[in-house]
Amino acid sequence: MNPLAIPVLALAALLVVACTAPPRQLPSDGDAERGRAVAALAGGCGCHTPEHGPVGAGGVEIETPFGVFYSTNITGDPDAGIGAWTDDEIEGALRRGVLADGSVESPVMPYHLYAGMADRDVVDLIAWLRTLPPAETKNRPHEVGLPLPRTAFRFWRLLFAPSVTPPGVAPDSGVERGRYLVEHVSICGDCHTPRGVFGEPDHAMALAGMADGPLGEVPNVTPSEDGVGDWDEFDMVALLQDGMLPDMDNVQGKMAEVIDGIAGGPGYVDAPESDLQDIAAYLRTVPPK
């Protein structure tokens, strides 16, 4: 046997084990109405909705330093979307980065952040996804310059997506609920946290923004002089509800989309105000950067 075969096979086995964690036993009574509120807090899953709809039809172009990715169709179409997927398969894609065919997703889909989403929120979100009208939009292949991209995605998952045990039920109020929403539902860090050379989040600079990222300039949302240190919770909630800044200007671009929703889909504007207050309360507690 080639002397390199044993370590290569061992590495391959390690990658398979690391990328195929068993699914959790989920509740079977998802509530679509509550799931819409979860979707609203997740910015309407807006990366999956083109500017003019339909909601969840996919095909949105996402430019990164590693190539161009296209969001997938998450409507109920049985061929183009996820209509034929089981709830466990949808959960696997959402929280574990594993697609229905067993392959590993690109981390452009932030499964490593959704990994901490509570079981109850997951089943309710899936119930809401089941209500999306089927769209026949075919998924587009990514235009990625990486060799063996699916293997690269497995390596990324192994290195940068540590195993997370999600709660059965999310915290119900206060700063701890705000932390949960920021980190695992609204996933604010996905846009507001700088990235390393492999696209991994720089946790030491969590929520500190960046001057020149894939989305352009993204602001610091920590309570520092460079961030939102002089904002109060009312200012933060006002931004999340209607996009209004304390200086009476308003936000544009991607932030406006997650606030207002896209093509009739939900956004922060549709989320419970108490949840937005909890997000604001939590952001006041994070270390300033």
N, C-alpha and C positions, 0 to 999 in steps of 0.2 A: 504493500500500500504506500502511496505517496506520503512522505513524512508530513506534508502540509494538510493531508486529508483530515486527520483527527482533530486538530484545532479548528479547521474550517467547519467540520460537521458539528463540533461542540458549540461553536458560535451560532451556527444556524439553528441548533436546538434551543439555545438560550433565547434567540430572537423569537422563535415560535412560542415558547412558554411565556415570554414577557409580553407578547402581543395578543395572547388568546386567553386572557383571564375569563373565568366563567361568568355568565350573566347572573345578576342577583334576581331573587324571586320578587317580582313586582306585584303590587296590588292589581286587581282586575277591574276596579270600578272607577276608571278615569272620568273626570267631570270636565266636559269641553268648555263650559262657561268659565270655570275657574282656570282652565288651561289657557283661555284667551288672555286672562290677566297675567299669567306667567309669561306668555308670548309678548305681551306689552312691555313687561319689565325686561325682556330680552331684546328690546328694540324691534319687536315684530318679526324676529328672525329675518331682518331686512336684507341681509346679504343674498338671500334666496329669491328676492322679488325684483324684477326689472322695473325700470322707472314707470312704465305704463301698464304694469301688471302682465298677466294675472298674479295674484298673491301666491308666492311659493313656487313659481314656475321655473326658477333658476335661470342660468345663462348669464348672470352678472359677471362682468370681467373684473378680476382682482389682480392687479399688477404687484409683483414682488421682485426683490433682487434675484430670485431663482427662476423667474419665468412668469407666465400669465396663467392664472387658474380661473376656472369658470365654476360658479356655484351650481349645485345640483337641483334638480326638480324634486321638491318635497311635497307635491300635491298627491291626491289619491289616485292618479292615473296608474293603472296596474302595469303598464309597460314602460312609460317614460318616467314615472314618479315612484312613489313608495307604497302604492295601493296594495301590492302583493306581499309586502313585507309584514312580518309578525311584529308585535310590540317589542319582543326581545331583540329583534334585529334592529329596530329603530333605536332602542335604548343603547345597543352596542355601538351604533354610529355616533350617537349623541355624547355618550360618556366614556366610551372605551376606544374610540377611533377604529372600530372594526366594522367593515361593510358586510352586507348580507352574503357576499361571496367569499368572505374570510380574509380578504385583503385589508391592508391598513390604509387609512385615510391620510391625505396630506394634512399637516398641522395648520394649514390655512383655515381648516375647520377647527375651531378651538376646543376640541373635545377634552383637552387636558385641563381646561378651566371648567367646562360643564361637568367634569368628572365628579365634582363635589355637590352637584344639584341633588336635592332630596328626592327620594323615591316617589313621594306623593306628587311633587311638582312635575316629575318626569312623566308619570302616567297621565296626569291632567293635560300636560302639554301634548302628549301623543294623541289624546282624545280630541284636542283642538285641531291638530294636524289632520286628523281623519275627516274633519268637516270642510277642509279646503276643496273647492271644486276642482275636479281633475283637469289638468292642462297637459296637452300632448307635446309640449316642448321637449325635444330630445336633449340629453346631456351632451355637452361638448367636451372633447378630450382636452386635458391641460396641455399647454405649450411650455414644457419644462426642459431646461438644458441639463438636468442632472442625469448621470448614467444610472441605470437600474433604479428609477425613482421609487418604486414600491419598496425595494430593499432599503433605500435611503430613508423612507418614511418610517420603516421599522426601527432603524438605528436611532432616528430622532426621538421616537416614542420611548425607546429604551433609555436614552440618555437624559431626556428633558421632561418626561411625563411620568413622574413618580406615582406609584400606586396610591390611590385615595379611597378611603372608605366613606361613602356618602351617608348622611343621616337618613333615617326613614321619613322624618318630618322636619321641615325647616323651623328655625326659631320663629316665634310668633310676633315679636315686637322688639323695639329698642335698638341699641347700638349693635348687638349681636346679630339681629336680623339684617341690619344695614350692611354689616360685614359680609354676611352670607350672600346677599343680593349683589353687592359690588364684585365679589370674587367669583361667584358661581352661576349667576343668572344674568345680570346686566353686563357682567364680565368687562367692567370699565378698563381693566388693565390691558385688555387685548389691543386697544388703540392708544391708551395713555401711558403705557410702560415701554421704555426703550428696549431694543432687541440687540442681541449679540450677533456675531458673524454667521452663526448657523440659524438665525431667526428665533433663537430662544429668548424668553423674557429675561431682562436684567432685574432680578428681584431686589437688588440693592437700591435700585432707582424706581421702585414701583410707583406708578401713577405720576411720575415726574414730567411726563410729556417728552416731546422731542422736537427739534428744530426742523429736521428733514427726514421724515420717514416715508413709507409707502403712501400714506395719506397726506403727505405734506407736513406742515407745521401743526403739531398737536399740543394743546396747552397742558401745563402743570396743574393738577387738581389737588395737590397736597396743600395743607395750611401754612404755606411759607410766603415770604414777601414776593417771590416770583410766581406763586400760585394763587390760591384763593384765601390767603391768610386774613384778608380784611373783609371777607364775605361772612354774613351770618347765615343761619339755616334758612331763613326766609328767602334770601338771595338765591341759594342753591335750589330750593324747591321751585321758585319762579322760573329758573333756567330750565329745569327738567319738565315743567308743565307747559311752558309756552315759548321757550327759547330766548327769553329776555334776560340780557345781562344787566348788572347793577347800574351801568352807565347809560342804560336805555337803548343800547345797540342790541342786535339780535344775532344769534349764531346762524351759520350757513353750512352747506355741504353735508357731510355724513352725520354730523351731530344733529342737524335739523331733521334729517331723515329718521333717525332713531327716536326723536321726540315726537314728530308728527305722524310717523308711519309712512309707508310707501304704497301707492296705488290702492288705498283703502284698507291696508293692513293696519294692525294696532301698533302703537308706539307708547312712549312714556306718558303722553297726554291721556292715555286710556288706563294707566295704572292707578291703583288705589293711592290717594294722597298720603295716607299713613305710611306706605312703603317708601314713597319719595322722601318723606320726613326722616325715616330711619336711615336711608342712604345718606342724606345730608348730615345727620348726626354722626354717622360713622366716619365720613370723610373729615370731619372736624377732629377726629382722634388719631388719624394716621400720622406717622412721623413726617415732619416737613422736610422737603427735599429742595 
